[in-house]
Amino acid sequence: MKRKIAAIFAADIAGYSRLVAEDEEETLRRLASYREVVDDFIAKAGGRIFNTAGDAVLAEFPSAVDAVRCAIDIQESLRTRNMAYPPSRQMSFRIGITIGDVVERDGDLLGDGVNIAARLEGLAEVGGICVSRAVHEQVANKLSVQFADIGAQEVKNIPTPVHAYMVAMRREDGSYNTPQVKKVAGKAAPAPNWMWPLVVGVVSIVAIGVGGFLYFTKLETAKAPASAAAAPAAASSPAASAAAAPGPTSTMAAANTAPVPSPPAASGGKFPADMVPFIGERVRAYLSNEYSAAADYKAFALNIAGFTGSALNQPNEDAARNAAVDQCQKRADASQSPRRCELYALGNAVVYVHGKPPMPPQPWVRHDTVTERPFASKDFPMVRDPAKLRLENMYAPAAKSRSVALGPGGQYFMVMGAPSADDSTRRSLESCGAIAGVACLIVAVDDNFVVPIPTLLKITGFFHAASNASIAADARDEVVRNLADATGWNAVAVGTAGRPGLGLRAADEQTAVNSALADCAKRDSDCHVIAIGPFTVGPVN
């Protein structure tokens, strides 16, 4: 590993999950087209892409000037392309840029510089650019660009505020917009002088009322000491005591406009450990036994990479929450995981807001000796060279059981050293699904590819016959039925009229392709192959 100072560029598509949910295939096709534009501008500006995940791009540049100029070129080019689409279907990037100290490891960059660039990207407007003060100082007198100072911004997981600037983007008429200055939360303004007598008066009245209430409550209690002593068992349980004797205190709490913290819940309920995603069986057993049986206050935190943290027997909810999240984050940071930890459970109640990640139907893996072949990172589909290098260095030599899941936008996640293949496939699918926002596909298990990996044509995405626009609508259901249980190599071809031809259960890829083309030629013209196995394919460049 080596340290260096670099200009870090982070880009992400605004509303990408919504675009995928509305029309997955069209969104992925346009993403591939837009990424070609982005990648080309980065290369021409002397930048290097060091990481990608679905719609996100991380790149380094030799100078801040090159990074900002490249970002402006990208946004203006994509703005022009977006004019062909209605506003709801436009695909716009947010871009953040900073200069920072980073660590290079196996071609990837890690450190605060990368994290801050990602946070600045989150501050940027849709189709806009947000830069740190260090970048602004470098480019202010070198580029004819206008900036809006948005001040010091509190950003997630960065201990000190980040002073940021918005770049003014050019409008269609050639003028420049004025970026919206984000307000920084500050201290509340002091109350005007005339309010203090009123406040003092109100406090005095409240104090008199409370004092009177406590005095009369004490008198009532003194009148009947025998009734309180008659039920020691009920008094020992907060819940039973409240139910048995709803006296003046309960009435006061119900009438009060401010919420009153409830007592800790009894630990009679079983924590739903089988619902928790991303974790292995050892952690699940801990949750089922030690965590579930522990009394409040307790909490459990996790992130989508499978790192966890827990806290038992804490003095209050806040202490439990903070201790669990901090423990999880320290473990994630120690492994240089870019994923942030979140609270999953407080007590035995699940508070995780993201729910279960999207998963494909089972079986997740169908072993087929005809199509399985040894894993080779260079042949891993739909990912770029840095990801292939990471698979080569991390996945290939790792201990079993291990698996890699792939998302339709090129997202991927690998789990290594799991106790079983079932455990590794479930966890990789859960984490990949959480990253991609849609169900992923298991591509490799242990030492083998477990899906057909085409080599004759270029893999361009996932194939879904039921929604594929190249196939005539009235023929899609038949294609789905024929492919449902087809083993071996399978291919689909279509002609100008969208009439499909199928090559099913072939012993090799070439035979499946030839059969699909021949079948298509019986009912259509100018046939070409659109799918092999689970992937859409196109011509090799």
DOSEVO-851944 format. One line per 8 residues: number of its first residue (from 1); for each residue x, y, z of C-alpha. Coordinates in Angstrom, 1 decimal, padded with zeros to 4 digits. Layout:
N
NUM = X/Y/Z ~ ...
***
This chain:
541
1 = 000.0/000.0/000.0 ~ 001.2/003.5/-000.7 ~ -000.1/007.0/000.3 ~ -000.6/009.9/-002.1 ~ -002.5/013.1/-002.6 ~ -005.1/013.0/-005.4 ~ -008.1/014.8/-006.7 ~ -011.0/012.4/-006.1
9 = -014.1/012.4/-008.4 ~ -017.3/010.7/-007.2 ~ -020.4/010.4/-009.5 ~ -023.8/008.8/-008.9 ~ -027.1/008.8/-010.8 ~ -029.9/010.7/-009.0 ~ -033.0/008.5/-008.6 ~ -031.4/005.4/-010.1
17 = -033.4/002.9/-008.1 ~ -036.7/004.5/-009.3 ~ -035.5/004.5/-012.9 ~ -034.6/000.8/-012.7 ~ -037.9/-000.1/-011.0 ~ -039.9/001.7/-013.8 ~ -038.0/000.1/-016.7 ~ -035.0/-002.0/-015.9
25 = -033.8/-002.9/-019.4 ~ -034.1/000.6/-020.8 ~ -032.4/002.1/-017.8 ~ -029.5/-000.4/-018.0 ~ -029.1/000.2/-021.7 ~ -028.9/004.0/-021.2 ~ -026.6/003.5/-018.2 ~ -024.2/001.6/-020.4
33 = -024.4/004.4/-023.0 ~ -023.9/007.2/-020.5 ~ -021.1/005.4/-018.8 ~ -019.3/005.3/-022.2 ~ -019.5/009.0/-022.3 ~ -018.3/009.4/-018.7 ~ -015.5/006.9/-019.1 ~ -014.3/008.6/-022.3
41 = -014.2/012.1/-020.7 ~ -012.3/010.8/-017.7 ~ -009.7/009.0/-019.9 ~ -009.3/012.1/-022.1 ~ -008.7/014.3/-019.0 ~ -006.0/012.0/-017.7 ~ -008.2/010.5/-015.0 ~ -008.3/006.8/-013.9
49 = -011.5/005.0/-012.7 ~ -010.5/003.0/-009.7 ~ -013.9/001.7/-008.5 ~ -017.5/001.3/-009.8 ~ -020.6/-000.1/-008.2 ~ -023.7/-000.1/-010.4 ~ -024.4/003.6/-011.2 ~ -021.5/005.0/-009.2
57 = -018.1/006.0/-010.5 ~ -015.0/006.8/-008.5 ~ -012.0/008.2/-010.3 ~ -008.7/010.0/-009.5 ~ -007.1/012.9/-011.4 ~ -003.6/014.3/-011.3 ~ -005.0/017.8/-010.6 ~ -008.2/019.5/-009.4
65 = -008.3/021.6/-012.6 ~ -008.5/018.4/-014.7 ~ -011.2/016.9/-012.5 ~ -013.5/020.0/-012.5 ~ -013.1/020.6/-016.2 ~ -013.9/016.9/-016.8 ~ -016.9/017.0/-014.5 ~ -018.3/020.1/-016.4
73 = -017.8/018.4/-019.8 ~ -019.6/015.3/-018.5 ~ -022.6/017.2/-017.1 ~ -023.0/019.4/-020.2 ~ -022.8/016.4/-022.5 ~ -025.3/014.4/-020.5 ~ -027.7/017.4/-020.3 ~ -027.8/017.5/-024.1
81 = -028.5/013.7/-024.2 ~ -031.3/014.0/-021.6 ~ -033.2/016.5/-023.8 ~ -034.5/013.5/-025.8 ~ -036.3/012.1/-022.7 ~ -039.2/013.4/-020.6 ~ -038.2/014.8/-017.2 ~ -039.3/011.7/-015.3
89 = -037.0/009.5/-017.4 ~ -033.9/011.7/-017.5 ~ -030.7/010.2/-016.2 ~ -028.7/012.8/-014.4 ~ -025.5/012.5/-012.4 ~ -024.4/014.3/-009.2 ~ -020.7/014.8/-009.0 ~ -018.5/015.6/-005.9
97 = -014.8/016.4/-006.1 ~ -012.2/016.9/-003.4 ~ -008.4/016.8/-002.9 ~ -007.3/014.4/-000.2 ~ -004.8/011.9/001.2 ~ -005.6/008.4/000.0 ~ -004.2/004.9/000.3 ~ -003.7/002.9/-002.9
105 = -004.2/-000.9/-002.5 ~ -004.4/-003.2/-005.5 ~ -005.4/-000.4/-007.8 ~ -008.2/000.8/-005.5 ~ -008.1/004.0/-003.4 ~ -009.3/004.2/000.2 ~ -009.3/006.9/002.9 ~ -011.0/010.1/003.9
113 = -010.5/011.7/000.5 ~ -012.7/009.1/-001.1 ~ -015.3/009.3/001.6 ~ -015.5/013.1/001.4 ~ -015.9/013.1/-002.4 ~ -018.8/010.7/-002.0 ~ -020.4/013.0/000.6 ~ -019.9/016.1/-001.6
121 = -021.6/014.1/-004.4 ~ -024.6/013.7/-002.1 ~ -024.7/017.5/-001.6 ~ -024.6/018.3/-005.3 ~ -027.8/019.3/-007.2 ~ -029.2/016.9/-009.8 ~ -027.0/017.4/-012.8 ~ -024.6/019.5/-010.7
129 = -021.2/019.5/-009.2 ~ -020.1/020.2/-005.6 ~ -016.4/020.7/-004.6 ~ -014.5/021.1/-001.4 ~ -012.8/024.3/-000.4 ~ -009.4/022.8/-001.3 ~ -010.6/022.2/-004.9 ~ -012.2/025.7/-005.1
137 = -008.9/027.3/-004.1 ~ -007.0/025.3/-006.8 ~ -009.4/026.1/-009.7 ~ -011.0/029.5/-008.8 ~ -008.4/031.5/-010.8 ~ -007.7/028.9/-013.5 ~ -011.1/028.1/-014.9 ~ -013.8/030.6/-016.0
145 = -016.4/028.9/-013.7 ~ -018.7/030.5/-011.2 ~ -019.1/029.1/-007.7 ~ -021.7/029.4/-004.9 ~ -020.2/029.1/-001.3 ~ -022.6/026.9/000.6 ~ -020.5/027.0/003.8 ~ -019.5/024.3/006.2
153 = -021.6/021.2/005.8 ~ -022.1/018.5/008.4 ~ -021.9/015.2/006.5 ~ -022.4/011.6/007.6 ~ -019.4/009.8/009.2 ~ -017.0/012.7/008.7 ~ -016.0/014.2/012.1 ~ -015.4/017.8/011.0
161 = -017.7/019.9/008.8 ~ -016.7/020.1/005.1 ~ -016.6/023.6/003.5 ~ -018.2/023.2/000.1 ~ -019.0/025.1/-003.1 ~ -021.5/024.5/-005.9 ~ -020.4/024.9/-009.5 ~ -022.7/027.1/-011.6
169 = -023.8/025.0/-014.6 ~ -024.5/026.5/-018.0 ~ -028.2/026.7/-019.1 ~ -029.5/025.9/-022.6 ~ -029.4/029.6/-023.6 ~ -025.7/029.8/-022.7 ~ -026.2/031.7/-019.4 ~ -025.3/030.2/-016.0
177 = -027.6/029.1/-013.2 ~ -027.3/030.2/-009.6 ~ -026.8/027.1/-007.4 ~ -029.2/026.9/-004.5 ~ -027.3/027.6/-001.3 ~ -027.9/024.9/001.3 ~ -028.6/026.3/004.7 ~ -026.3/025.1/007.5
185 = -028.0/024.2/010.7 ~ -026.8/026.5/013.4 ~ -027.7/027.4/016.9 ~ -031.2/028.7/017.5 ~ -031.5/032.5/017.9 ~ -031.8/033.6/021.5 ~ -035.3/034.5/022.8 ~ -036.1/038.2/022.8
193 = -035.8/040.0/026.1 ~ -039.5/040.6/026.4 ~ -040.1/036.8/026.6 ~ -038.1/036.2/029.8 ~ -040.8/037.6/032.3 ~ -043.4/035.4/030.5 ~ -041.2/032.3/030.7 ~ -040.5/032.9/034.4
201 = -044.2/033.4/035.1 ~ -045.2/030.2/033.3 ~ -042.5/028.2/035.1 ~ -043.7/029.5/038.5 ~ -047.3/028.5/037.8 ~ -046.2/025.1/036.7 ~ -044.1/024.7/039.8 ~ -047.0/025.6/042.1
209 = -049.3/023.2/040.3 ~ -046.8/020.3/040.5 ~ -046.1/021.1/044.2 ~ -049.8/021.0/045.0 ~ -050.3/017.8/043.1 ~ -047.4/016.1/044.9 ~ -048.7/017.3/048.3 ~ -052.3/015.9/047.7
217 = -050.9/012.7/046.3 ~ -048.8/012.2/049.4 ~ -051.9/012.7/051.6 ~ -053.9/010.1/049.6 ~ -051.0/007.7/049.8 ~ -050.8/008.1/053.6 ~ -054.4/007.3/054.0 ~ -054.1/003.8/052.6
225 = -050.7/002.2/053.3 ~ -052.2/-001.3/053.6 ~ -053.4/-001.4/050.0 ~ -049.9/-000.8/048.7 ~ -048.4/-003.5/050.9 ~ -051.0/-006.0/049.9 ~ -049.6/-006.7/046.5 ~ -045.8/-006.9/046.5
233 = -045.8/-009.3/043.6 ~ -047.6/-006.9/041.3 ~ -045.4/-004.0/042.3 ~ -042.3/-006.0/041.3 ~ -043.2/-005.8/037.7 ~ -043.5/-002.4/036.1 ~ -046.0/-003.6/033.5 ~ -048.2/-005.4/036.1
241 = -048.0/-002.5/038.5 ~ -049.2/000.0/035.9 ~ -052.1/-002.2/034.9 ~ -053.1/-003.0/038.5 ~ -053.1/000.6/039.9 ~ -053.6/003.3/037.2 ~ -053.5/006.1/039.8 ~ -052.8/009.9/039.5
249 = -049.4/009.4/037.8 ~ -050.9/007.5/034.9 ~ -053.6/010.2/034.5 ~ -051.0/012.9/034.4 ~ -048.9/011.2/031.8 ~ -051.9/010.8/029.5 ~ -052.8/014.4/029.8 ~ -049.3/015.8/029.3
257 = -048.6/017.1/025.8 ~ -045.0/016.0/025.9 ~ -044.3/012.3/025.3 ~ -043.1/010.4/028.4 ~ -040.4/007.7/027.9 ~ -041.9/004.3/028.3 ~ -040.2/001.8/030.7 ~ -038.0/-000.9/029.1
265 = -040.0/-003.7/027.5 ~ -039.9/-007.1/029.2 ~ -037.7/-009.5/027.3 ~ -040.4/-012.1/027.0 ~ -040.5/-011.9/023.2 ~ -038.0/-013.9/021.0 ~ -035.8/-011.8/018.8 ~ -036.5/-012.7/015.1
273 = -033.0/-013.8/014.3 ~ -034.1/-015.7/011.2 ~ -035.1/-012.4/009.6 ~ -031.7/-010.7/009.8 ~ -030.0/-010.3/006.4 ~ -026.2/-010.3/005.6 ~ -025.1/-012.3/008.6 ~ -023.6/-015.8/008.9
281 = -024.8/-018.7/011.0 ~ -022.5/-018.0/014.0 ~ -024.0/-014.4/014.4 ~ -027.5/-015.8/013.9 ~ -027.0/-018.3/016.7 ~ -025.7/-015.5/019.0 ~ -028.8/-013.5/018.2 ~ -031.1/-016.4/018.8
289 = -029.5/-017.3/022.2 ~ -027.5/-014.7/024.0 ~ -029.0/-011.5/022.5 ~ -032.6/-012.7/022.6 ~ -032.3/-013.8/026.2 ~ -030.6/-010.6/027.4 ~ -032.7/-008.0/029.2 ~ -032.9/-004.4/028.1
297 = -031.2/-002.2/027.4 ~ -029.6/-003.8/024.3 ~ -029.1/-003.1/020.6 ~ -027.8/-004.7/017.4 ~ -026.2/-003.0/014.3 ~ -025.1/-004.2/010.9 ~ -024.1/-003.1/007.5 ~ -024.7/-004.8/004.1
305 = -021.2/-006.1/004.0 ~ -022.0/-008.4/006.9 ~ -020.2/-006.5/009.7 ~ -022.1/-006.4/013.0 ~ -022.0/-004.9/016.5 ~ -024.1/-005.5/019.6 ~ -024.4/-004.1/023.1 ~ -026.1/-005.8/026.1
313 = -026.9/-004.6/029.6 ~ -026.5/-000.9/028.8 ~ -027.8/001.9/031.2 ~ -030.3/003.3/028.6 ~ -031.5/003.1/024.9 ~ -029.1/005.8/023.7 ~ -026.1/004.0/025.2 ~ -027.1/000.7/023.7
321 = -027.7/002.3/020.3 ~ -024.4/004.2/020.2 ~ -022.3/001.3/021.5 ~ -023.7/-001.2/018.9 ~ -023.3/001.1/016.0 ~ -019.8/002.2/017.1 ~ -018.6/-001.4/017.5 ~ -020.0/-002.3/014.1
329 = -018.4/000.7/012.4 ~ -015.0/000.0/014.0 ~ -015.0/-003.5/012.6 ~ -016.0/-002.3/009.2 ~ -013.4/000.5/009.2 ~ -010.7/-002.0/010.3 ~ -011.4/-004.0/007.2 ~ -011.7/-000.8/005.1
337 = -015.3/-001.6/004.2 ~ -016.9/001.4/002.5 ~ -020.3/000.5/003.8 ~ -021.8/002.3/006.8 ~ -023.3/000.6/009.8 ~ -026.9/001.1/010.8 ~ -029.0/000.2/013.8 ~ -031.0/-003.0/013.1
345 = -032.7/-003.7/016.5 ~ -033.3/-001.8/019.7 ~ -034.2/-004.3/022.4 ~ -036.0/-007.1/020.6 ~ -037.8/-004.7/018.3 ~ -036.5/-004.4/014.7 ~ -036.0/-000.7/013.7 ~ -034.1/-001.3/010.4
353 = -035.8/000.9/007.8 ~ -034.6/-000.9/004.7 ~ -036.4/-004.2/005.2 ~ -035.3/-007.4/003.5 ~ -033.2/-007.0/000.4 ~ -034.6/-008.1/-003.0 ~ -033.9/-011.8/-003.6 ~ -034.4/-014.1/-006.7
361 = -036.6/-017.2/-006.5 ~ -035.1/-020.4/-005.3 ~ -033.2/-022.5/-006.2 ~ -030.4/-019.9/-006.2 ~ -028.0/-022.3/-007.9 ~ -028.7/-025.0/-010.5 ~ -025.6/-027.1/-011.1 ~ -025.2/-028.3/-014.6
369 = -022.0/-030.2/-015.7 ~ -022.6/-029.2/-019.3 ~ -022.2/-025.4/-018.7 ~ -020.1/-025.2/-015.5 ~ -016.5/-024.5/-015.9 ~ -013.5/-023.4/-013.8 ~ -013.7/-019.8/-012.4 ~ -011.5/-017.3/-014.2
377 = -011.6/-013.7/-013.1 ~ -010.8/-012.4/-016.7 ~ -014.1/-014.0/-017.9 ~ -016.3/-012.6/-015.1 ~ -019.1/-010.8/-016.9 ~ -020.3/-007.1/-016.8 ~ -017.5/-005.7/-014.5 ~ -014.5/-003.6/-015.4
385 = -010.8/-004.5/-015.0 ~ -010.4/-003.2/-011.4 ~ -013.2/-005.5/-010.3 ~ -011.7/-008.4/-012.2 ~ -008.3/-007.7/-010.5 ~ -010.1/-007.7/-007.1 ~ -011.8/-011.0/-007.9 ~ -008.4/-012.5/-008.9
393 = -006.6/-011.3/-005.8 ~ -009.4/-011.9/-003.2 ~ -011.9/-014.4/-004.4 ~ -009.9/-016.9/-006.3 ~ -007.4/-017.8/-003.5 ~ -010.0/-017.5/-000.7 ~ -011.2/-020.4/001.5 ~ -014.4/-022.3/000.8
401 = -017.3/-021.9/000.9 ~ -017.4/-018.8/-001.3 ~ -019.6/-017.3/-004.0 ~ -020.1/-014.2/-006.1 ~ -023.5/-012.6/-006.9 ~ -023.9/-010.2/-009.8 ~ -026.4/-007.4/-010.3 ~ -028.0/-006.2/-013.6
409 = -026.0/-003.0/-013.5 ~ -022.6/-004.6/-012.9 ~ -022.9/-004.6/-009.1 ~ -021.3/-007.6/-007.5 ~ -020.6/-009.0/-004.0 ~ -018.5/-011.9/-002.9 ~ -018.7/-013.9/000.4 ~ -015.7/-016.0/001.3
417 = -015.0/-018.5/004.1 ~ -018.6/-019.3/004.9 ~ -019.6/-022.6/006.6 ~ -021.6/-023.8/003.6 ~ -022.3/-023.0/000.0 ~ -026.0/-022.3/001.0 ~ -024.8/-019.7/003.5 ~ -022.4/-018.0/001.1
425 = -024.9/-017.8/-001.7 ~ -027.6/-016.4/000.5 ~ -025.4/-013.7/002.0 ~ -023.9/-012.7/-001.4 ~ -027.4/-012.4/-002.9 ~ -028.6/-010.3/000.1 ~ -025.7/-007.9/000.0 ~ -025.7/-007.6/-003.8
433 = -029.5/-007.1/-003.8 ~ -029.2/-004.3/-001.2 ~ -026.5/-002.6/-003.3 ~ -028.3/-003.0/-006.7 ~ -031.8/-002.4/-005.5 ~ -033.0/-005.5/-007.5 ~ -032.4/-009.2/-007.3 ~ -029.0/-010.5/-008.3
441 = -027.7/-013.7/-009.8 ~ -025.2/-016.2/-008.4 ~ -022.4/-016.4/-011.0 ~ -019.7/-018.4/-009.2 ~ -019.6/-020.9/-006.3 ~ -016.2/-022.0/-005.0 ~ -014.0/-022.8/-008.0 ~ -016.6/-022.8/-010.7
449 = -018.9/-020.6/-012.8 ~ -022.3/-022.0/-012.2 ~ -024.1/-020.2/-015.0 ~ -023.2/-020.4/-018.8 ~ -020.7/-017.6/-019.5 ~ -020.9/-016.7/-023.2 ~ -017.7/-016.2/-025.2 ~ -018.9/-015.9/-028.8
457 = -020.7/-012.6/-028.2 ~ -020.4/-009.7/-025.7 ~ -022.5/-009.9/-022.5 ~ -024.5/-006.7/-022.2 ~ -026.9/-007.4/-019.3 ~ -029.5/-009.8/-017.8 ~ -032.0/-011.5/-020.1 ~ -035.7/-011.4/-019.0
465 = -037.8/-012.9/-021.8 ~ -041.1/-011.7/-020.3 ~ -040.1/-008.1/-020.7 ~ -037.6/-008.1/-023.5 ~ -038.7/-005.5/-026.1 ~ -036.9/-007.3/-029.0 ~ -039.3/-010.2/-028.8 ~ -042.8/-009.8/-030.1
473 = -045.2/-009.4/-027.2 ~ -047.4/-012.3/-028.2 ~ -044.4/-014.6/-028.3 ~ -042.7/-013.8/-024.9 ~ -044.8/-016.2/-022.8 ~ -043.8/-019.1/-025.0 ~ -040.1/-018.2/-024.8 ~ -040.4/-018.1/-021.0
481 = -042.1/-021.5/-020.8 ~ -039.5/-023.1/-023.1 ~ -036.6/-021.7/-021.1 ~ -038.0/-022.4/-017.7 ~ -036.4/-025.9/-017.2 ~ -034.0/-026.0/-020.1 ~ -030.6/-027.3/-019.0 ~ -027.3/-027.1/-021.0
489 = -026.6/-024.2/-023.4 ~ -029.6/-022.1/-024.5 ~ -029.8/-019.2/-027.0 ~ -032.5/-016.9/-028.3 ~ -032.5/-015.1/-031.6 ~ -035.0/-012.7/-033.2 ~ -035.5/-011.1/-036.6 ~ -036.9/-007.8/-037.8
497 = -040.5/-008.8/-036.8 ~ -039.4/-009.9/-033.4 ~ -040.3/-013.6/-034.0 ~ -038.1/-015.7/-031.7 ~ -035.9/-018.7/-032.5 ~ -034.7/-021.0/-029.8 ~ -031.6/-023.2/-029.4 ~ -032.3/-025.4/-026.4
505 = -030.4/-027.9/-024.4 ~ -027.3/-027.8/-026.6 ~ -024.1/-029.4/-025.6 ~ -022.0/-026.3/-026.3 ~ -022.5/-022.6/-026.9 ~ -021.9/-022.7/-030.7 ~ -024.5/-025.3/-031.2 ~ -027.1/-023.3/-029.2
513 = -026.4/-020.2/-031.3 ~ -026.6/-022.0/-034.6 ~ -029.9/-023.7/-033.6 ~ -031.5/-020.4/-032.4 ~ -030.6/-018.7/-035.7 ~ -031.9/-021.6/-037.8 ~ -035.1/-021.7/-035.8 ~ -035.6/-017.9/-036.1
521 = -035.0/-018.1/-039.9 ~ -038.0/-020.3/-040.3 ~ -040.4/-017.4/-039.3 ~ -038.4/-014.2/-039.6 ~ -035.6/-012.4/-041.5 ~ -032.3/-010.8/-040.6 ~ -032.1/-012.9/-037.4 ~ -029.5/-012.2/-034.8
529 = -028.8/-013.7/-031.3 ~ -030.0/-011.6/-028.4 ~ -029.5/-013.9/-025.4 ~ -027.2/-016.8/-024.4 ~ -028.0/-018.5/-021.0 ~ -029.1/-015.8/-018.5 ~ -027.5/-012.9/-020.3 ~ -028.3/-010.5/-023.2
537 = -025.6/-010.4/-025.7 ~ -024.4/-008.2/-028.6 ~ -021.6/-008.0/-031.1 ~ -018.0/-008.1/-029.8 ~ -016.4/-004.7/-030.3
***
